[in-house]
Amino acid sequence: MELVGKSLADLKASRPNKVFTVPTSMGAGIQCLEACEDLHKHGFIHRDLKPANYACGLGDKKRVVYILDFGIARKITNVKGELKAPRQSVRFKVSV
């Protein structure tokens, strides 16, 4: 486990006009999508994606975006690596 810096939500809030530059948005966005893709390749879905659940690294990894908070993540593949059938009913879940 690595120590990470501020979340994307905190970094965005600290920017002038509370927006990232286009290059920063593109770079961070691509890394966020790649993190989700890696998670899906391993048979999981996150289920709580938002800027507060992504954070930048520290030091020489300050431009690396990490995905956080797997509290309501779910395994979507069975032991054979096949997608599980969708559940027929789902309890309401909330993340605060």
C-alpha positions in Angstrom: 0.0 0.0 0.0 1.3 3.4 -0.9 0.8 6.8 0.8 -1.0 9.2 -1.5 -1.5 12.9 -1.7 -4.7 14.9 -2.1 -7.8 13.6 -3.9 -8.7 15.0 -7.3 -11.7 16.7 -5.6 -9.4 18.5 -3.2 -6.9 19.4 -5.9 -9.7 20.8 -8.2 -11.2 22.8 -5.3 -7.8 24.4 -4.7 -7.4 25.6 -8.3 -8.3 29.0 -9.6 -11.9 29.0 -10.7 -12.0 25.4 -9.4 -11.1 23.9 -12.7 -8.1 21.9 -14.1 -6.4 22.9 -17.3 -7.3 20.9 -20.4 -4.0 18.9 -20.4 -4.3 18.1 -16.7 -8.0 17.0 -17.2 -7.0 14.8 -20.1 -4.1 13.2 -18.3 -6.0 12.6 -15.1 -9.1 11.4 -17.0 -7.1 8.9 -19.0 -5.4 7.5 -15.8 -8.8 7.3 -14.1 -10.2 5.3 -17.0 -7.2 3.0 -17.1 -7.5 2.3 -13.4 -11.2 1.3 -13.9 -10.2 -0.9 -16.9 -7.5 -2.7 -14.8 -10.1 -3.2 -12.0 -12.6 -4.7 -14.5 -9.9 -7.0 -16.0 -9.5 -8.4 -12.5 -13.2 -9.1 -12.2 -14.3 -6.2 -10.0 -16.4 -3.1 -10.3 -15.8 -0.1 -8.0 -19.4 1.2 -7.7 -18.4 4.5 -6.1 -16.4 6.4 -8.7 -16.0 10.1 -8.0 -13.2 12.7 -7.8 -12.8 12.2 -4.0 -12.0 8.5 -4.7 -9.0 9.2 -6.9 -5.8 10.7 -5.5 -2.4 11.7 -6.8 0.8 10.1 -5.6 3.6 11.8 -3.7 7.1 12.8 -4.6 8.3 11.3 -8.0 4.8 9.8 -8.4 2.9 13.1 -8.0 1.6 12.8 -11.6 0.3 9.2 -11.0 -3.5 8.9 -10.2 -4.6 6.1 -7.8 -8.1 4.8 -7.3 -9.2 4.6 -3.7 -12.1 3.4 -1.4 -13.1 -0.1 -2.4 -15.7 -0.3 0.4 -18.6 -1.2 -1.9 -16.7 -2.8 -4.8 -18.1 -6.1 -6.0 -16.6 -9.2 -7.7 -18.4 -9.6 -11.0 -16.8 -12.8 -12.2 -17.1 -16.4 -11.0 -14.2 -18.8 -10.4 -14.1 -19.6 -14.1 -13.7 -15.9 -15.0 -17.2 -15.7 -16.5 -19.4 -12.7 -15.7 -21.9 -13.5 -12.9 -25.6 -13.2 -13.7 -27.1 -9.8 -12.6 -28.9 -10.0 -9.2 -32.7 -9.9 -9.4 -33.0 -7.4 -6.6 -30.6 -5.0 -5.0 -30.6 -3.3 -1.6 -30.1 0.4 -1.7 -26.5 1.3 -0.8 -25.1 4.7 0.0 -21.6 5.9 0.5 -21.0 9.0 2.7 
